[in-house]
Amino acid sequence: MQTPFGTLVGANITPDRETGIGNWRYEDFRRAMPFTAYTKMSYKDLQDLWAWMQTLQPIHNLVETNQLPFPFNIRTSLMVWNWVNFDRCAFQPDASQSAQWNRGVYLVQGAGHCGTCHTPKNLLGGDKNGSFLRGEVVEGWMAPDITANPHSGLGKWSQQDIVSYLRTGVNRFDIASGPMADAVRHSTQHWRDEDLQAVAVYLKSGESRDEKAPAALAATDDRMKLGAQIYAAKCSACHSPGGRCEKNIFPQLADNSLLNLEDATSLIRVVAAGSRGVDTDARPTAPAMPAFAGTLGDEEIAAVVSYIRNSWGNAAAPISADEVKKVKQRLE
C-alpha cells in the first residue's frame, strides 16, 4: 500500500515458524493486531480469528515489511503518534439503540475498519476529528463519503442498496472497483446477511453535515456544450442519453450523489484509464469501462466529467484540464 509516508507491505501471517507467525502465542497476536480500528474488536472475536488462522497452510515466504524512510521507520515515534491519534477505548454498546444498530457500529468502526479508507486523514496520517467516513483519496482512488449526506454521501441509497453493493459489488448507483473491489471480493460478499443489514442500518442512521448543494452549471456553459457532445458520442450507448442506464448492469448517472463529491479523482480516473468492476459469487461477470485517455484530450475529459457532474439532478464544481492531467500523471 502506497502512503504519504512510504510503502507498507503486508507481512506473512501464515503459521510458518521461520517467516510467518508460527512461533507466536495468542497474546502476541492480540497485541500485534493492526490499530486503530481493531482495538474495538472483542477478545472473543480475536480469539476466534487466531484459532482460524492456525488452520492455514504455513507458507515459507520472507517479506521485508518495513519500507518507510527516515524518520518514519523509527518505531519509538509511534509513541507520539499514539498520544495524538490513538483512542484505546474498546467498543461500548449504546443501550439507547437496538442490537442491530450496535452490531452495525461494531462492524463499521471495528472489525470492518471502514474509516481506515473512508475517513479523511490529518498530516500525521491519523483520522481527522469530526470527519468520520466523509471520504479520502486512497491509492489514487476516492474512497467516497459514506455518511447519510444526501448530496454527496449515501443519503439517497436505501438500506437494500448498501446490502446489495456489499454482497454483489453492484447496485443502482455504483459498481465496486479499485481497492473497494478487493474489499467486496475478499470480505463483504462472504458476510452474513444480518451483518450486512446491520451495517446498512447504522450507516443510514448517521447525521449528515449541513452541506448546501451548489447550483449546477448552466446548459449554455461552453464546458457543458462540449461535454454533452462527447457524452452523446462516447457514453450514451451504455449509460443512456438520460443517464438512467440499465438497472444493475451499469450504474445510473442521473441523481447520483457519488458524482457530487468535491474530489472527482475516481470519476476522472475511470474515464481516462477505464476500470473493471468486481466479480463476485452472486455476479461472476464483471462489467468493464473502456479507457478514453487515448482518444480524448485533457480538456475533453474535463468537459465530459463536468457535464456528468452537472446533469440529470447532479450539481458539483466543474473539473479543469489541470485536474485531469494530475490524475493521469499519478497513473504513470
C-alpha positions in Angstrom: 0.0 0.0 0.0 1.3 3.4 -1.0 1.1 6.0 1.7 2.4 9.6 2.0 5.0 8.2 4.4 6.3 5.3 2.3 5.3 1.9 1.2 3.6 -0.5 3.5 3.9 -4.2 2.7 1.7 -6.9 4.2 3.6 -9.4 6.4 3.5 -13.1 6.2 0.8 -14.1 8.8 0.6 -17.8 8.0 1.7 -20.3 10.7 5.2 -20.7 9.2 7.7 -20.8 12.0 10.6 -19.1 10.2 9.0 -16.4 8.1 5.5 -16.2 9.5 3.8 -16.2 12.9 4.1 -19.9 13.7 6.1 -19.2 16.9 3.6 -16.6 18.2 1.2 -17.1 21.1 -2.3 -15.7 21.1 -1.2 -12.9 23.3 1.4 -11.9 20.8 -1.2 -11.9 18.1 -3.7 -9.8 20.1 -1.1 -7.1 20.8 0.0 -7.0 17.2 -3.4 -6.6 15.6 -3.4 -3.5 13.4 -4.8 -0.5 15.0 -6.6 1.9 15.3 -9.9 0.2 14.3 -9.2 -3.3 15.6 -8.8 -2.1 19.1 -12.6 -2.1 19.2 -12.8 -5.9 18.4 -13.9 -8.1 21.3 -11.4 -10.5 22.8 -13.7 -13.4 21.8 -13.6 -12.4 18.1 -9.8 -12.0 18.3 -9.5 -15.5 19.8 -11.8 -16.9 17.1 -9.7 -15.2 14.4 -6.5 -16.6 16.0 -7.9 -20.1 16.1 -8.9 -20.0 12.4 -5.5 -18.6 11.4 -3.8 -21.6 13.0 -5.6 -23.8 10.5 -4.0 -22.1 7.5 -1.2 -23.8 5.5 2.2 -22.5 6.5 3.9 -20.7 3.7 7.6 -20.0 3.7 7.9 -16.5 2.4 10.3 -13.9 3.8 8.8 -10.4 3.4 10.7 -7.2 4.2 7.7 -5.3 5.6 9.2 -2.0 6.7 9.9 0.2 3.7 9.4 3.5 5.4 12.1 6.1 5.0 13.6 8.0 8.0 12.2 9.2 10.3 9.0 7.2 9.8 10.9 3.9 10.3 11.7 4.8 13.9 9.2 2.7 15.9 9.5 4.8 19.0 7.9 7.7 17.1 4.7 5.8 17.3 4.5 6.8 21.0 3.9 10.4 19.9 1.5 9.3 17.1 -0.5 7.2 19.6 -0.7 10.1 22.0 -2.1 12.4 19.3 -4.3 10.0 17.3 -5.0 6.7 19.1 -8.2 6.1 21.0 -7.7 2.9 23.1 -11.3 2.6 24.1 -12.9 -0.7 23.4 -16.4 -0.9 21.8 -19.2 0.0 24.2 -22.7 -0.7 23.1 -25.2 2.2 23.2 -28.1 1.0 25.4 -30.5 3.5 23.8 -30.1 1.9 20.4 -31.1 -1.5 19.0 -28.9 -4.6 19.0 -28.9 -4.4 15.2 -27.6 -0.8 15.2 -24.9 -1.6 17.8 -23.8 -4.6 15.7 -23.5 -2.2 12.7 -21.4 0.2 14.8 -19.1 -2.6 15.8 -18.6 -3.8 12.3 -18.1 -0.3 10.7 -15.9 1.2 13.4 -14.1 -2.0 14.4 -13.9 -5.3 12.5 -14.8 -3.8 9.2 -12.5 -0.8 9.7 -14.4 1.3 7.2 -12.9 4.5 8.4 -9.3 3.4 7.6 -10.1 4.4 4.0 -13.2 6.5 4.1 -12.2 8.9 6.9 -10.0 12.0 5.9 -6.5 11.9 7.4 -4.5 14.6 9.1 -0.9 15.5 8.4 0.3 12.6 10.6 -2.0 10.1 9.0 -4.5 9.9 11.8 -8.2 10.4 11.4 -9.4 14.0 11.3 -11.6 14.9 14.2 -15.3 15.4 13.3 -14.8 13.9 9.8 -15.6 10.2 10.3 -16.5 8.5 7.0 -16.5 11.7 4.9 -14.2 10.4 2.2 -10.5 10.3 1.4 -8.2 9.6 -1.5 -6.5 6.1 -1.2 -4.0 4.8 -3.7 -5.3 7.1 -6.4 -9.0 6.3 -5.8 -11.5 8.4 -3.9 -13.0 6.4 -1.0 -16.3 8.3 -1.0 -18.3 9.9 1.7 -20.4 7.1 3.2 -22.3 9.2 5.7 -26.0 9.8 5.3 -25.3 13.1 3.5 -28.0 13.3 0.7 -25.9 15.5 -1.6 -22.5 13.7 -1.7 -22.9 10.7 0.6 -25.3 7.7 0.9 -28.3 9.7 1.8 -30.1 8.6 -1.4 -29.1 5.0 -1.0 -31.6 2.7 0.6 -30.6 0.0 3.1 -31.0 -2.6 0.4 -28.7 -0.5 -1.9 -26.0 -0.8 0.7 -26.6 -4.5 1.3 -26.6 -5.2 -2.5 -23.3 -3.3 -3.0 -21.5 -5.1 -0.2 -22.9 -8.5 -1.2 -22.7 -8.4 -5.0 -20.5 -5.4 -5.8 -23.3 -3.7 -7.7 -26.3 -1.5 -7.0 -28.2 1.1 -9.0 -25.7 3.8 -8.1 -22.3 2.2 -8.2 -20.1 -0.8 -9.2 -17.2 -1.7 -6.8 -13.8 -1.1 -8.5 -10.3 -0.2 -7.4 -9.5 -1.0 -3.7 -13.2 -1.4 -2.9 -13.4 -4.3 -5.4 -10.9 -6.2 -3.3 -12.9 -5.4 -0.1 -16.0 -6.8 -1.7 -14.3 -9.8 -3.4 -12.3 -11.0 -0.3 -14.5 -9.8 2.5 -18.0 -8.4 2.4 -19.6 -10.7 -0.1 -18.9 -13.5 2.4 -20.6 -11.8 5.4 -23.8 -13.0 6.9 -26.9 -11.2 5.6 -27.8 -10.0 9.1 -24.4 -8.3 9.4 -24.8 -6.5 6.1 -28.2 -5.4 7.2 -26.7 -4.1 10.5 -24.1 -2.1 8.6 -26.8 -0.6 6.4 -28.9 0.4 9.4 -26.0 2.1 11.1 -24.8 4.0 8.0 -28.3 5.2 7.2 -28.9 6.4 10.8 -26.0 8.8 10.9 -26.2 12.5 10.9 -25.2 14.2 7.7 -23.4 17.5 7.8 -25.3 20.6 6.6 -24.0 20.9 3.1 -25.6 23.3 0.7 -25.7 21.9 -2.8 -24.1 24.2 -5.4 -26.0 25.4 -8.4 -25.5 23.2 -11.4 -23.6 24.6 -14.4 -25.9 26.1 -17.0 -26.5 24.0 -20.1 -25.3 27.1 -22.1 -21.9 26.9 -20.5 -19.2 26.1 -23.1 -17.9 23.2 -21.0 -21.4 21.7 -20.8 -21.9 22.0 -24.5 -18.7 20.2 -25.3 -19.3 17.7 -22.6 -22.8 16.9 -24.0 -21.4 16.3 -27.4 -18.7 13.9 -26.0 -21.2 12.1 -23.8 -23.6 11.5 -26.7 -20.8 10.1 -28.9 -18.8 8.1 -26.3 -21.0 7.4 -23.3 -24.7 7.3 -24.1 -24.7 3.8 -25.7 -24.1 2.2 -22.3 -25.2 4.9 -19.9 -28.3 6.0 -21.9 -28.9 9.6 -23.1 -30.6 10.5 -19.9 -28.1 8.9 -17.6 -30.5 6.3 -16.2 -28.8 3.2 -17.6 -29.9 -0.4 -17.4 -30.6 -1.4 -13.8 -27.7 -3.2 -12.1 -25.7 -3.5 -15.4 -24.2 -0.1 -15.4 -24.7 2.4 -12.6 -27.1 5.2 -13.2 -25.5 8.6 -13.6 -28.7 10.6 -13.0 -29.3 11.9 -9.5 -26.2 10.1 -8.3 -24.7 11.6 -5.1 -21.3 10.0 -5.6 -20.8 12.2 -8.6 -21.3 15.3 -6.5 -18.2 14.6 -4.4 -15.9 17.6 -4.1 -13.0 15.4 -5.1 -13.6 13.8 -8.6 -10.4 11.7 -8.6 -12.2 8.4 -9.1 -14.5 9.7 -11.9 -11.6 11.3 -13.8 -9.6 8.1 -13.4 -12.4 5.8 -14.7 -13.0 8.0 -17.7 -9.3 8.3 -18.5 -8.0 4.9 -17.6 -11.1 2.7 -17.6 -11.9 0.2 -14.9 -13.3 -3.3 -14.3 -15.8 -3.9 -11.7 -15.6 -6.7 -9.1 -16.6 -10.3 -9.9 -18.5 -11.9 -7.0 -20.2 -15.2 -6.4 -23.6 -13.5 -6.9 -22.4 -11.7 -10.1 -19.5 -13.5 -11.7 -19.4 -11.4 -14.8 -17.6 -8.2 -14.0 -18.7 -5.1 -16.1 -15.9 -3.1 -17.6 -15.4 0.6 -18.6 -13.1 1.4 -21.5 -10.3 3.9 -21.2 -10.6 7.2 -23.1 -7.3 8.8 -22.5 -6.1 7.7 -25.9 -9.0 9.3 -27.8 -9.9 12.3 -25.6 -7.6 15.2 -24.5 -7.5 16.6 -21.0 -9.9 19.4 -21.9 -12.4 17.0 -23.4 -12.2 14.6 -20.4 -12.7 17.6 -18.1 -15.7 18.7 -20.1 -17.5 15.4 -20.1 -16.8 14.8 -16.4 -18.1 18.3 -15.7 -21.2 17.6 -17.8 -21.9 14.3 -16.0 -21.5 16.1 -12.6 -24.0 18.8 -13.6 -26.7 17.0 -15.5 -29.9 15.0 -14.6 -30.1 16.3 -11.0 -26.4 16.3 -10.2 -24.6 19.5 -9.1 -20.9 19.8 -8.5 -17.9 22.0 -9.2 -16.6 21.8 -12.8 -13.4 20.0 -13.5 -10.3 21.6 -15.1 -7.9 20.1 -17.6 -5.1 20.6 -15.0 -7.0 18.3 -12.6 -7.3 15.7 -15.3 -3.6 16.0 -16.0 -2.7 15.5 -12.4 -4.8 12.3 -12.1 -3.2 10.9 -15.3 0.3 11.7 -14.0 -0.4 9.7 -10.9 -1.3 6.7 -13.0 2.0 6.7 -14.9 
